[in-house]
Amino acid sequence: MKKLIADMHMHTLVSGHAYGTIREMAATAGEKNLKLIGITEHAPGIPGTVDPFYYLNLTVIPRVLSNVQILHGCEINVLNGGKLSLEQKYIDFLDYAIVGIHKECYTDEGKEKNTDNLIACMKNEKVHFVSHPDDDHTPLNYERLVSAAKQYRVALEVNNSSLVKKDRRLNCYENYRKMLKLCEQQQVPIIISSDAHDPSWVGRFDLAVKLLEELQFDESLILTNDIEKLRAFIGV
């Protein structure tokens, strides 16, 4: 498989349960020969995360650290009712958003309603990715999810941390196999992310890469192996 050179989903200590600074995450990315990283702090709804005021001052952060390009995102929670957990006035300051369901601020409503809520959040123009759509504790209709991803031009994530924590992510391997087959059928792009919460996890893609190689997944659908393709997809 072509080398992955971007990691679009990671958290620093301001997310409340992560343990590195932006510079430490970038330094590790540089050591691993990544060319671009996206910092995606947790939005309100996750205990201990940063106040949204944080997002108003992102312009003070250098765009290149340790020879790695830096993009500013946010992992925004999908809320019951199909609402985003971050107000638009803060979303406007982001380069991109990644949306996902987290049990800390979401109550399972069954496969179809969960999918409805996620799709509603995918319609926001800053939302370019869906995080870890893999856990049957909040099941999803993958046929509908992939079709919506194609319609709204959103890429779906294969989250390496989910595969590490497979005992806590119910049926994640099976769900990824199903999702990835549909992505190939409908030509929907994906990203492969570490979901790092510590510098030591930045650029860790081993289990995700192994899964995609086993499936002989179409590499042309992977955004995180080509910086220009990725940046064009996000529109930055």
C-alpha positions, 0 to 999 in steps of 0.5 A: 500500500502507498505510504500514508502521509497525513493523519487527520484525527488527533487530540491534544491535552486541551481535549481533557483526556489526551496528553500531548501539546500541538508541538509534541504531536507535530514533532512525532509526526515529523519523526514519522515522515508525515507531511500533514496533521489535523488537530481535532479537539473534542467539541462540547459534550465530552467531559473536560474538553476545551471551551469553544472560545479556543477556536477563535484564536487558531490563527496564532498557531504556525501553519508548519511545525517540525516540517509538518503542515498543520490544519485545524479541525474539531471532532464535533459530537452528533447529538440526538435530534441530528444537531452538532455540539458546536455552534456555527460561529465557532465552526466557521473558524475551522479548516474542517470538522469531523463528526462522530457519535460518542456515548458520553453525549448521545443516547442510542436510538436504533440503527435508522434514527442513529443514521438519520442523526449522523446524516443530518450533521454531515450536511454542514459545509465544514464537515468533511469526515465522519469519525469511527462509524464502527460501533454497534453500541450505536448501530448504523445503516451502512448502505444509507451512510455511504450513499449520504457520504457520496451525496454530501461529499464526506469521507468516512474514517477507518479509525486505527484506535477502534481496531486496537480497542475492538473489545470496546467497539462492538463488531468494529471489524465486521462493520468496517468490512461492510462499510469499505465494500460499499465505499468501493461500490459507490466510489466514496473516499476514506481517510485512515486516522490514528485518533491519537490522544498521546504523541506516541500514537500519532501516525499509528495506522498498522491495524487499519492498513492490515485490514485494507490490504486484506480486503485489497481495498482500492487505494485511489479512494484513500485521501490520506496518502496524497496531500494535494488530493486531501487538501483539495477535498477539504478545500484548503 
